[in-house]
Structure formats: C-alpha cells, structure tokens
C-alpha cells in the first residue's frame, strides 16, 4: 500500500507506504529521501545494492530510477523536495556552483545514512512520528519543505566537502571508496565504546590498512584512532556533567587509569575533568 499524503505544484511531496512483500521500480523525484520507519528495504541503483534498515534512509535525485525489494512487513516514508528549493537555498547560503551541480545533476552521491547521524534524519524522524500519531495534514506547509531542504543542503554540503577530497579518475570508484569510508565512520559511531581494532574497520571499508588510515585522515581530517578517542571523550564529558565519577568514566571509556584519562581529556577540552566537576 502506498499513500500520497501531500503533493504541491512545486513538486514537493510526502508519501507513506506499508508492504509485506514488494518488488518493482521506484523513482527518486527531484531530491528525495526514502526513510524506513520499520522493517527493511533493499534498493538497486546503478548496479549498487543498498540495504536500508529501520532508522536509515537513502537519498537520491533527478528522477533516478531504481529497483526496490521488500520481503517482510515494512513501513516507509518518502519526502520529495523540489530542486528549485534546493537551488534557492544553496544560492542563498553558499557561493558554490559546484555544490549545486553536485546536488541536482547525475553527480549526486546516492547513499544511505543513519538518521541519528544527520540533520535530515532528525527531520524525517519528526515527520514520521507526527504521521504515526495522526497529526493533521496542516503539518505539510511550504515552511516545512524549506526547513527539510535546509537540512538536506547542510548535510550534503559536508558530504560534498569530504567527497571532493578524494581524487579518483573514475566517478564510480570515487563513490565506492567514499561510501566505504563513510560506512566505517558510522561503524565507529555505533561501536566506539567497544574495543575496536583496525582489522574490523578495514573489513568494513574493504581496503588495506595503510590506504585506510591515509584515506580516512585525508577525507575526515582525523585518523581513525583520533576519531574514536574524540567520540569517547565527548561521551565522557556528558557523563561527568551528569554526575558520574571520574574514575568510573575513565574505565567506561576504556582508559587504563584515571591519570591517562585526565591527560587525554585536558588535551582535548583544555581543562581537566576535575575542574569540570566543580
């Protein structure tokens, strides 16, 4: 079942779907985000397979045609944002015609994202929750689509900046390498409190150790180790502000002892954890 909840003359649209089993074609109209509320959807786009699970979304553009397969009960939300809105936002916020070309032409990077990691994901969660709570259709206003458009442009401007740091001759190679690097970064986001080894990360990224370390740093401006450390220290700060003891947090974050933790904390934040507690 697919239900078109809203469509306006500017080609903004909102659709919800619920299937137990489906296999067929689907399109990405203008700039479209397809969010999985529950279940799983598998997309095949330009020969690339994307398994989009609950809490994830895939984004594409320009009436891109793809195949989608659903094999169990799945609820989905699709939001289309007019390319005119996307262009208007880019022209207002950025002096960068390359970003506009990236977003509204076939240079756009079709990819899946974890909703919890992006501004757009937060907006999609809000819309999905409103629909599930049977919010009235007055939810769908011009302001809403501009707001979602702003989130898309913000997220994709960061992606474009990182993606552009790679310099492969073939577009498809550059896309594949970047997607794999990004997936390894998301893997860290999900597991940074666990003991993560380089072997795990290179398996996710499908790349050699040396190339992975070099490309990760080149793309994201930190090494994998530095990124893990930053995530742990940011979480440590939150827990300390929440009232947990320094020694306990140090162990939780995987540090050998409190002095080692305190030194790393001060190097990153510029203040010792003990000062934060005062």
C-alpha positions, 0 to 999 in steps of 0.5 A: 500500500502506498499513500500520497499524503501531500503533493504541491505544484512545486513538486514537493511531496510526502508519501507513506507506504506499508508492504509485506512483500514488494518488488518493482521500480521506484523513482527518486523525484527531484531530491528525495529521501526514502526513510524506513520507519520499520522493517527493511528495504533493499534498493538497486541503483546503478548496479549498487545494492543498498540495504536500508534498515529501520532508522536509515534512509537513502537519498537520491535525485533527478528522477533516478530510477531504481529497483526496490525489494521488500520481503517482510512487513515494512513501513516507509516514508518518502519526502520529495523536495523540489530542486528549485528549493534546493537551488534557492537555498544553496544560492542563498547560503553558499557561493558554490556552483559546484555544490549545486551541480553536485546536488541536482545533476547525475553527480549526486552521491546516492547513499544511505545514512543513519538518521541519528547521524544527520540533520535530515534524519532528525527531520524525517524522524519528526515527520514520521512520528507526527504521521504515526500519531495522526497529526493533521495534514496542516503539518505539510506547509511550504515552511516545512519543505524549506526547513527539510531542504535546509537540512538536506543542503547542510548535510550534503554540503559536508558530504560534498566537502569530504567527497571532493577530497578524494581524487579518483579518475573514475566517478564510480570508484570515487563513490565506492571508496567514499561510501566505504569510508563513510560506512566505517565512520558510522561503524565507529559511531555505533561501536566506539565504546567497544574495543575496536581494532583496525582489522574490523574497520578495514573489513568494513571499508574493504581496503588495506590498512595503510590506504585506510588510515591515509584515506580516512585522515585525508577525507575526515581530517582525523585518523581513525584512532583520533576519531574514536578517542574524540567520540569517547571523550565527548561521551565522557564529558556528558557523563561527568556533567551528569554526575558520574565519577571520574574514575568510573568514566575513565574505565567506561571509556576504556582508559587504563587509569584515571591519570591517562584519562585526565591527560587525554581529556585536558588535551582535548577540552583544555581543562581537566575533568576535575575542574569540570566537576566543580 
